[in-house]
Amino acid sequence: MKGVELGVSIAGVRLPNPVLPASGTYEIDEPHDGFFSAGELGALVNKTIFREPRAGNPPPRIWETPSGMLNAIGIPSKGLAWFLSEELPRLRRLGPPVIASIAGNDLAEFAEVAGAVGESELADLLELDLSCPNLRDGIPWATNPDRLREVLAAVRQATRLPLIAKLSPNVRSVADMAAVAEASGAAAVSLVNTYQGMAIDLGTRRPALGNLTGGLSGPAIRPLAVYAVYSSYSRIRIPIIGMGGIAVWQDAVEFLLAGATAVAVGTQNFVNPLAMREVIQGIRGYLERTGMGSVRELTGLAHGNNSTP
């Protein structure tokens, strides 16, 4: 049987397959290599880093919900210096392209972190976690068009690396914000980050999370995330990395049909350490059974065409 092509391109960077981990959901380390090698992935993504070390939010940090999970981890991190000296070189040695996930409390921090990662020449792409609030007014970067333009402009001036804007779904229109990101210099968008939610502990009769609210992820949000990808595909020409509730290969194919070029698996990695391998294998099997030669043929087919960004 003739083989199928799983390779895709994001902003000129070739990924051997379209499956990657969502930031912060898969530790690329020796224990996980006992399940499968990180070298099998389409790209490697680190847990988001800020300039300074961070302890994260107070516990409880995670609360299980029907078909999903609320998390208020708070992005604990060892900081930029550790990332540049330890984590980034280790990721680079593993083989697949490296997507460095970064964040900043203000424009200066975002630009400084981006510039330092770019100067290291160890990352292929930068993913900007734009769901974090900025210090100026406490508004998440990705929920205000002006703030989104500002941060992309600042980072664009600081580095030549292609920028992936990871957008928040907590807006009136994700497609509108994706269009702003493209016009402001993003080379791709990640759709979508978690939905804001909360839970009440019936025992304590208080909010269940130490941070009061958290981000909802898992299969519960998948139809919402698929719609975000579908509605954005017709508005932008840059590639979309689809994410939000992908648990099995069928979910990943749905995102591709909606308009994604690649997909990220997140919460399911906590449930099934082999999830990403199974998704890769499932996509390959689907292409073989349907007679398609390349995964790129799937992108946007739900719109009645097979043109890819």
C-alpha positions, 0 to 999 in steps of 0.5 A: 500500500502506498504510504501517506504523507503526514508532514505539515508546515507552520510558518515555513517550519516543517513538522513531520506530523500534525500532532503536538502537545498543548503547553503544560500538559506533557512532560517531555522526560525520561519516564514518559519516554517509557511510553513513547519517544518524544521524537515521534511528535510533530513538534515539542512544546514546553510549559509556558515560561515567564522571565522570573521563576513563579510558584503558581497559584495556591491549591487546590489547583485542579477540579474534575468536571463532567467530561473535563477539568478545571485548572488554576495551576498559575503557570509555575516556572523555573524562569527564563535563565533555567529555560535557556540553559537547561530545558531548551537545549534538551528539547532541541536535541530530541529531534522534532521542531521546537515551539517555545511557549512564552508569556509576559506580565507586560510588553517589556517582559514579553519582548525580553523573553522573546528576544532571548529565546530568539537569540539562543537559536534553539527554537523554531517557533514562538507561541505567545500565551496571550490568555494571561493578564497584563499588569497595566489593566489586568485584561488578558492580552487576547481579549482586547484587540488593542492589547493584542496588537500591542503585544504582537508588535512588541514581540515582532520587533524583538525577534525574527522567529515566527509567532504563534498567537495562542488565543483565548476563547473568552471573547465575543468572536474568536474569529475576529481576534484571529484576524487581528492577530494575523494583521498584527504579524502572527504567522499562525494561531493556536485555537483555543486556550481554556474557557473560564469557569468555576466550581463550588465545593458542596462540603466547604460551600466555597469555590473549589479552586484556590484561585476561585476560577480556572480554565475548563478543558477536556472533551466538554469544550471540543464542540466550542473549540471546533467552531472557533477553528471553523469560523476562523478558517474563512477569515484568515490565511495563516495556519491554525493549530486546533486544540480543545478536548482532543481525546482520540484520533477522530477528534483530531480529524474533526479539527483538521476538517474544520480548518486546522493544519495541526492539532494539540492534545492537552488534558487527555495526556493526563488520562492516557500517556499514549494519547498522542501516539494513538492520534498520530496512528489514527490519522494515518489509518484514516488517510489510508482507508479513505485513499488520501495521500496527504494529511494536508488534504483534510484541512478545511474540507468541511468548508467544501474545499481542500485549500490549505493556508 
